[in-house]
Amino acid sequence: MSSSKISVVAILNRLDIGGTAMNTFPLMNGLIENFNVSILYGDRDSDASVISYYQVNYPHVNIVPIKYLNKSYNIFHDLLAILIVRNWLKKNNIQIVHTHGSKAGFVGRIAAYFSKSKIKIHTYHGHFFHSYFGKIKTRLFILLERGLGKITTSVICLSNSQQNEICNVYKIVSAKKSNIIPLGIETTTFLNDKESKRKIFRQKYKLTINQIAIGIIGRIAPIKNHHLFIDIAISLLKKNYSHVIFFIVGDGELSNTIKKYLTTQLKFHFGNTNYINHFVFTSWYTEIAEVHNGLDIVVLTSLNEGTPLSIIEAQVTGKPVVVTNAGGTSETLLNNKSGFVIEIGNQKMFERDLCKLIDDENLRHQFGEKAIEFAGKQFSLLKQIEETKSYYNKLLAV
C-alpha cells in the first residue's frame, strides 16, 4: 500500500451478484486514485465463480476473505471474525472503515472501534427493522443498531425516505450523524452494444421476437416476496398471456422453496406442468447488462427494500419497471412515467399496471425513454464517487 494515501477498507457480508456488492466494487474502484482501497468479505457465503468475476473485473481492488464472517449470527464465529478484522485493520493502518450490510456492519464497526480506526462509516443498503422477523427479534436488532450507532462516525443513507426511517422512525442515529449519497450506475456498461447484449440473452433462452420477457432480479429470499411474483405470473397465464416468459434471476436460501411452490401452483391451476416452460430460473447471471437488455419489463415484489439496484439498472437500460412501495423504491423511478409503484402485496393492482405495459408496446417505449433520462441523471456513478470522496475528506478533517 502507498504510504502517501489514506487507507480505506470496505467490508461486505459476502460476494454475490446482488445490489450491495455490485455497487460497492465500482465505488471503491473509483476511489483508487485518491485512496488505498481494500474490500474484506465473508468467504463462507461467497461463490467461487462470483469471486472470480470481481477479481477479473476489478483487478486493482485488493480483496481479502474473512473466514468467520458470514450472514448467520454465531457468537463464537462473530468474535473470531471481529478479532481477525481488528488485527487486519491495525496491521494495515486503516483509517477509514466503511461497512455495507447488517452483519458486516456489526463485525466491521466493532473491529474498527478496537483497532482505533479514525473513521467508521456504515451504509444502509436496506435494514431489518420491519418485515423480516417477529417483534422481539426486530426490537433486538433495533437496539443493537442503536448501540452500534454510538461508535459510528457517520451513516450513509441512499435516499430521503431511508434517512427518515433511520433517523426519525427507528432513531438509530441523529440526522446530524447521517448523510445522503444516492447509488451510482456506470451507464456505459448497460448502454454500449445494447442490441448485441439483447440478442445474446434472448438467443440463450430461445425467446422469439413476439415473446415478452418479464424478470425479477436479486436474492431469492423471503423479503423479496417471490411468491407474489409467481402468483402474478400464473394469474396472467390463466388470462391467456401465453406470449409472456417470466424470469427469476438470482439465487438464495429460498430457491428450492420457490421452485416447489411454482410446480405446486401450476399443477393446482392447470392440472399439469405444461406451463413450466414459461418460467426460467437463471441463478446468478454475472453479465447483468445482458439480462436487462434482454428483458422487456423488470419488476420488484419486495416487502422491504433499501434502494433496489436492479430497478435503477433496468431504467438505465431503458426498461419500464413495476415495483412495490417498499423502503426507498418510490424514489428510484418516476411513477406513471418510467414505471408504476404498487402498494405492498396488492396483486390486483400489480397485475393491472403490469398488463398496461404488456399490452402496449408504445407505452413500454415511452416509459423506457423517460427511464433512461431519469436514471442517467439521478444515479450517476461518477457523482457517487465524487460525493463519497468529498465526504471521506470532510470526516478526516474533523
C-alpha positions as CSV (number, residue, x, y, z in Angstrom):
1,M,0.0,0.0,0.0
2,S,1.2,3.5,-0.8
3,S,2.1,5.3,2.4
4,S,1.2,8.7,0.8
5,K,-2.5,7.8,0.6
6,I,-5.2,7.3,3.3
7,S,-6.2,3.7,3.5
8,V,-9.9,2.8,3.1
9,V,-11.4,-0.6,3.6
10,A,-15.0,-1.6,2.7
11,I,-16.4,-4.7,4.4
12,L,-19.1,-6.9,2.9
13,N,-21.1,-9.8,4.3
14,R,-20.4,-11.8,1.1
15,L,-19.7,-11.5,-2.6
16,D,-22.7,-12.2,-4.8
17,I,-24.3,-10.5,-7.8
18,G,-26.7,-8.7,-5.5
19,G,-27.1,-4.9,-5.2
20,T,-24.7,-4.3,-2.3
21,A,-21.6,-5.9,-3.8
22,M,-22.4,-4.8,-7.3
23,N,-22.5,-1.2,-6.2
24,T,-19.6,-1.3,-3.7
25,F,-17.0,-2.6,-6.1
26,P,-17.4,0.2,-8.8
27,L,-17.5,2.7,-6.0
28,M,-14.3,1.5,-4.3
29,N,-12.6,1.1,-7.7
30,G,-13.4,4.7,-8.5
31,L,-11.6,5.8,-5.3
32,I,-8.3,4.1,-6.1
33,E,-6.8,7.3,-7.5
34,N,-7.1,9.0,-4.1
35,F,-7.1,6.3,-1.5
36,N,-5.5,2.9,-0.8
37,V,-8.6,0.7,-1.2
38,S,-9.3,-2.9,0.0
39,I,-12.5,-4.9,0.3
40,L,-12.9,-7.5,3.1
41,Y,-15.7,-10.1,2.6
42,G,-17.1,-13.2,4.2
43,D,-15.8,-16.1,2.2
44,R,-18.2,-18.8,3.6
45,D,-21.2,-17.4,1.8
46,S,-19.4,-16.4,-1.4
47,D,-19.4,-18.5,-4.5
48,A,-16.1,-19.1,-6.2
49,S,-17.3,-18.1,-9.7
50,V,-18.6,-14.8,-8.3
51,I,-15.3,-14.1,-6.5
52,S,-13.6,-14.7,-9.8
53,Y,-15.9,-12.3,-11.6
54,Y,-14.9,-9.5,-9.2
55,Q,-11.2,-10.4,-9.4
56,V,-11.3,-10.2,-13.3
57,N,-13.4,-7.1,-13.5
58,Y,-11.8,-5.1,-10.7
59,P,-8.1,-6.3,-10.7
60,H,-6.8,-3.2,-8.9
61,V,-9.1,-3.6,-5.9
62,N,-7.4,-5.7,-3.1
63,I,-10.0,-8.2,-1.9
64,V,-9.4,-10.2,1.3
65,P,-11.5,-13.2,2.5
66,I,-12.5,-13.3,6.2
67,K,-13.1,-16.9,7.3
68,Y,-15.6,-16.4,10.1
69,L,-17.6,-13.5,8.6
70,N,-20.9,-14.9,7.4
71,K,-24.6,-13.9,7.3
72,S,-25.8,-16.0,10.2
73,Y,-25.2,-14.9,13.8
74,N,-22.9,-17.2,15.8
75,I,-21.3,-15.6,18.9
76,F,-18.2,-17.7,18.7
77,H,-17.7,-17.1,14.9
78,D,-18.6,-13.5,15.3
79,L,-15.9,-12.9,18.0
80,L,-13.3,-14.7,15.8
81,A,-14.3,-12.5,12.8
82,I,-14.1,-9.3,14.9
83,L,-10.6,-10.4,16.1
84,I,-9.4,-11.2,12.6
85,V,-10.7,-8.0,11.1
86,R,-9.5,-5.9,14.0
87,N,-5.9,-7.3,13.6
88,W,-6.0,-6.8,9.8
89,L,-7.1,-3.2,10.2
90,K,-4.5,-2.5,12.8
91,K,-1.7,-4.1,10.8
92,N,-2.6,-2.2,7.7
93,N,-3.2,1.1,9.5
94,I,-6.7,1.5,8.1
95,Q,-8.0,5.0,8.8
96,I,-11.4,4.7,7.2
97,V,-13.6,1.6,7.6
98,H,-16.8,1.6,5.5
99,T,-19.2,-1.2,6.2
100,H,-22.1,-2.4,4.0
101,G,-24.8,-4.8,5.1
102,S,-26.0,-5.7,8.6
103,K,-23.6,-8.4,9.6
104,A,-20.6,-6.6,8.0
105,G,-21.7,-3.5,9.9
106,F,-21.8,-5.4,13.2
107,V,-18.4,-7.1,12.8
108,G,-16.7,-4.3,11.0
109,R,-17.6,-1.4,13.2
110,I,-16.7,-3.2,16.4
111,A,-13.4,-4.3,14.9
112,A,-12.7,-0.7,13.7
113,Y,-13.5,0.6,17.2
114,F,-11.0,-1.7,18.8
115,S,-8.4,-1.1,16.1
116,K,-8.8,2.7,16.7
117,S,-9.5,3.4,13.0
118,K,-10.4,7.1,12.9
119,I,-13.5,7.0,10.7
120,K,-16.2,4.3,11.0
121,I,-18.9,4.6,8.3
122,H,-21.9,2.4,7.7
123,T,-24.1,2.4,4.5
124,Y,-27.7,1.2,4.9
125,H,-28.4,-0.5,1.7
126,G,-31.5,-1.8,3.5
127,H,-32.4,-2.7,7.1
128,F,-34.0,-5.4,9.3
129,F,-36.4,-3.1,11.1
130,H,-39.6,-4.5,9.7
131,S,-41.0,-7.4,7.7
132,Y,-38.0,-9.7,8.4
133,F,-38.6,-11.1,11.9
134,G,-41.0,-11.2,14.8
135,K,-41.5,-8.3,17.2
136,I,-38.9,-9.4,19.8
137,K,-36.1,-10.2,17.3
138,T,-36.8,-7.0,15.4
139,R,-36.7,-5.0,18.6
140,L,-33.3,-6.6,19.5
141,F,-31.9,-5.6,16.1
142,I,-33.0,-2.0,16.5
143,L,-31.4,-1.8,20.0
144,L,-28.2,-3.4,18.5
145,E,-28.1,-0.9,15.7
146,R,-28.6,2.0,18.1
147,G,-25.7,0.7,20.1
148,L,-23.5,0.4,17.1
149,G,-24.6,3.9,16.1
150,K,-22.9,5.3,19.2
151,I,-19.5,4.1,17.9
152,T,-20.1,5.0,14.3
153,T,-18.7,8.2,12.9
154,S,-21.4,8.6,10.3
155,V,-24.1,6.5,8.4
156,I,-24.8,6.9,4.7
157,C,-28.4,6.6,3.5
158,L,-29.3,6.1,-0.1
159,S,-32.5,8.1,-0.2
160,N,-34.6,10.7,1.7
161,S,-37.1,8.1,2.8
162,Q,-34.4,5.8,4.1
163,Q,-32.8,8.6,6.1
164,N,-36.2,9.4,7.6
165,E,-36.5,5.8,8.7
166,I,-33.0,5.5,10.1
167,C,-33.0,8.8,11.9
168,N,-36.6,9.6,12.8
169,V,-38.7,6.4,12.7
170,Y,-36.2,4.0,14.3
171,K,-33.9,6.6,15.9
172,I,-30.7,4.7,15.1
173,V,-28.6,7.9,14.8
174,S,-29.3,11.6,14.8
175,A,-29.8,13.3,11.4
176,K,-26.5,15.2,12.1
177,K,-24.7,11.9,12.1
178,S,-26.1,10.9,8.7
179,N,-25.6,11.8,5.0
180,I,-27.5,11.0,1.8
181,I,-25.4,9.7,-1.1
182,P,-27.5,8.0,-3.8
183,L,-26.4,4.9,-5.6
184,G,-24.5,5.3,-8.8
185,I,-24.5,3.3,-12.0
186,E,-21.8,3.0,-14.7
187,T,-24.2,3.7,-17.6
188,T,-21.9,2.7,-20.4
189,T,-21.9,-0.9,-19.2
190,F,-25.6,-1.1,-19.9
191,L,-25.9,1.2,-22.9
192,N,-23.0,0.1,-25.1
193,D,-23.9,-2.6,-27.7
194,K,-27.5,-2.8,-26.4
195,E,-28.8,-4.8,-29.4
196,S,-25.9,-7.3,-29.2
197,K,-26.5,-7.8,-25.5
198,R,-30.2,-8.3,-26.1
199,K,-29.6,-10.8,-28.8
200,I,-27.2,-12.8,-26.6
201,F,-29.7,-13.1,-23.8
202,R,-32.7,-13.9,-25.9
203,Q,-30.9,-16.4,-28.1
204,K,-29.6,-18.1,-25.0
205,Y,-33.2,-18.7,-23.7
206,K,-34.7,-19.2,-27.2
207,L,-37.0,-16.2,-27.0
208,T,-38.9,-15.2,-30.2
209,I,-39.4,-11.7,-31.3
210,N,-43.0,-11.7,-30.2
211,Q,-42.4,-13.0,-26.7
212,I,-42.3,-10.6,-23.8
213,A,-39.8,-11.3,-21.1
214,I,-40.6,-10.1,-17.6
215,G,-37.9,-10.5,-14.9
216,I,-37.4,-10.2,-11.2
217,I,-33.7,-9.8,-10.2
218,G,-32.0,-10.4,-6.9
219,R,-31.6,-12.7,-4.0
220,I,-34.3,-15.4,-3.6
221,A,-35.2,-14.6,0.0
222,P,-38.4,-14.2,1.9
223,I,-38.2,-10.4,2.0
224,K,-38.2,-10.3,-1.8
225,N,-41.6,-12.0,-1.9
226,H,-41.1,-14.2,-5.0
227,H,-44.3,-16.0,-4.0
228,L,-46.2,-12.9,-5.2
229,F,-44.3,-12.9,-8.5
230,I,-45.3,-16.5,-9.1
231,D,-48.9,-15.8,-8.2
232,I,-49.0,-12.8,-10.6
233,A,-47.4,-14.9,-13.4
234,I,-49.8,-17.8,-13.0
235,S,-52.8,-15.4,-13.0
236,L,-51.6,-13.8,-16.3
237,L,-51.1,-17.2,-17.9
238,K,-54.7,-18.1,-16.9
239,K,-55.8,-14.9,-18.8
240,N,-54.1,-16.2,-21.9
241,Y,-50.9,-14.2,-21.7
242,S,-49.1,-17.2,-23.3
243,H,-46.6,-14.9,-25.1
244,V,-45.1,-13.8,-21.7
245,I,-42.0,-15.6,-20.3
246,F,-41.1,-15.0,-16.6
247,F,-37.5,-14.9,-15.5
248,I,-36.3,-15.3,-11.9
249,V,-32.7,-14.0,-12.0
250,G,-30.6,-14.8,-8.9
251,D,-30.3,-17.4,-6.2
252,G,-30.7,-17.7,-2.4
253,E,-31.9,-19.7,0.5
254,L,-35.5,-19.8,-0.7
255,S,-34.6,-21.0,-4.2
256,N,-35.8,-24.6,-3.8
257,T,-38.9,-23.5,-1.9
258,I,-39.9,-21.1,-4.7
259,K,-39.4,-23.8,-7.4
260,K,-41.5,-26.2,-5.4
261,Y,-44.2,-23.6,-4.9
262,L,-44.2,-22.9,-8.6
263,T,-44.7,-26.5,-9.5
264,T,-47.4,-26.9,-6.9
265,Q,-49.3,-23.9,-8.2
266,L,-49.0,-25.0,-11.8
267,K,-50.5,-28.4,-11.0
268,F,-53.2,-26.8,-9.0
269,H,-54.3,-24.3,-11.6
270,F,-53.6,-26.2,-14.8
271,G,-53.7,-29.8,-13.8
272,N,-50.3,-30.4,-15.2
273,T,-46.9,-28.7,-15.6
274,N,-47.1,-27.8,-19.3
275,Y,-46.7,-24.1,-18.4
276,I,-43.3,-24.8,-16.7
277,N,-41.6,-23.6,-19.9
278,H,-43.0,-20.1,-19.2
279,F,-40.6,-19.8,-16.2
280,V,-36.8,-19.6,-16.3
281,F,-34.6,-19.7,-13.2
282,T,-31.2,-18.3,-14.4
283,S,-29.4,-18.5,-11.0
284,W,-26.7,-15.7,-10.6
285,Y,-26.0,-14.1,-14.0
286,T,-22.7,-12.1,-13.9
287,E,-23.3,-10.3,-17.2
288,I,-26.2,-8.4,-15.8
289,A,-26.3,-5.9,-18.7
290,E,-27.3,-8.8,-21.0
291,V,-30.2,-9.5,-18.6
292,H,-31.6,-6.0,-18.5
293,N,-31.2,-5.6,-22.3
294,G,-32.8,-9.0,-22.9
295,L,-35.8,-8.4,-20.7
296,D,-38.8,-6.2,-21.6
297,I,-40.1,-5.3,-18.2
298,V,-38.4,-5.6,-14.7
299,V,-40.4,-6.0,-11.5
300,L,-39.9,-5.9,-7.8
301,T,-42.3,-7.5,-5.3
302,S,-40.4,-6.8,-2.1
303,L,-41.9,-6.3,1.4
304,N,-38.9,-4.2,2.5
305,E,-36.1,-2.6,0.4
306,G,-33.3,-0.1,0.6
307,T,-32.6,1.3,-2.8
308,P,-33.0,-1.5,-5.3
309,L,-30.1,-1.6,-7.7
310,S,-32.0,-3.8,-10.2
311,I,-34.7,-1.2,-10.7
312,I,-32.1,1.5,-11.3
313,E,-30.2,-0.7,-13.7
314,A,-33.3,-1.6,-15.6
315,Q,-34.2,2.1,-16.2
316,V,-30.6,3.0,-17.2
317,T,-31.1,0.3,-19.9
318,G,-34.4,1.8,-20.9
319,K,-36.8,-0.7,-19.4
320,P,-40.1,0.1,-17.7
321,V,-40.5,-1.2,-14.1
322,V,-43.3,-2.2,-11.8
323,V,-42.4,-2.1,-8.1
324,T,-44.0,-2.4,-4.6
325,N,-43.8,0.8,-2.5
326,A,-41.2,-0.7,-0.1
327,G,-38.5,1.4,1.5
328,G,-36.9,3.7,-1.0
329,T,-38.2,2.1,-4.2
330,S,-40.6,5.0,-5.0
331,E,-37.6,7.3,-5.2
332,T,-35.9,5.2,-7.8
333,L,-38.4,5.8,-10.6
334,L,-40.9,8.3,-11.9
335,N,-44.3,6.9,-11.1
336,N,-46.6,6.7,-14.1
337,K,-43.8,7.9,-16.3
338,S,-40.9,5.4,-16.1
339,G,-42.8,2.7,-14.2
340,F,-45.6,2.0,-11.7
341,V,-45.4,2.0,-7.9
342,I,-47.8,-0.5,-6.3
343,E,-48.9,-0.8,-2.6
344,I,-47.2,-3.8,-1.0
345,G,-49.0,-7.1,-1.5
346,N,-51.7,-5.7,-3.8
347,Q,-51.7,-8.4,-6.5
348,K,-54.7,-7.0,-8.4
349,M,-53.2,-3.5,-8.7
350,F,-49.8,-5.1,-9.7
351,E,-51.4,-7.2,-12.5
352,R,-53.5,-4.2,-13.7
353,D,-50.4,-2.0,-14.2
354,L,-48.2,-4.7,-15.5
355,C,-50.7,-5.6,-18.1
356,K,-50.8,-2.0,-19.3
357,L,-47.1,-2.4,-20.2
358,I,-47.5,-5.9,-21.7
359,D,-50.4,-4.9,-23.9
360,D,-48.9,-1.6,-25.2
361,E,-45.5,-1.6,-27.0
362,N,-45.6,2.1,-27.4
363,L,-46.2,2.7,-23.7
364,R,-43.2,0.4,-23.0
365,H,-41.1,2.5,-25.3
366,Q,-42.3,5.8,-23.8
367,F,-41.6,4.7,-20.3
368,G,-38.2,3.3,-21.4
369,E,-37.2,6.7,-22.9
370,K,-38.2,8.5,-19.7
371,A,-36.4,5.9,-17.6
372,I,-33.1,6.4,-19.4
373,E,-33.4,10.2,-19.0
374,F,-34.3,10.0,-15.3
375,A,-31.9,7.3,-14.1
376,G,-29.0,8.6,-16.1
377,K,-29.2,11.9,-14.3
378,Q,-30.3,10.7,-10.9
379,F,-27.9,7.8,-10.4
380,S,-24.5,8.7,-11.7
381,L,-21.6,6.6,-10.6
382,L,-19.2,9.5,-11.1
383,K,-21.4,11.6,-8.9
384,Q,-21.5,8.9,-6.2
385,I,-17.7,8.6,-6.3
386,E,-17.1,12.3,-6.0
387,E,-19.6,12.7,-3.2
388,T,-18.1,9.8,-1.3
389,K,-14.6,11.1,-1.7
390,S,-15.6,14.5,-0.6
391,Y,-17.4,13.1,2.5
392,Y,-14.4,11.0,3.4
393,N,-12.2,14.1,3.3
394,K,-14.7,16.1,5.3
395,L,-14.8,13.5,8.1
396,L,-11.0,13.2,8.1
397,A,-10.7,16.9,8.6
398,V,-12.8,17.0,11.7
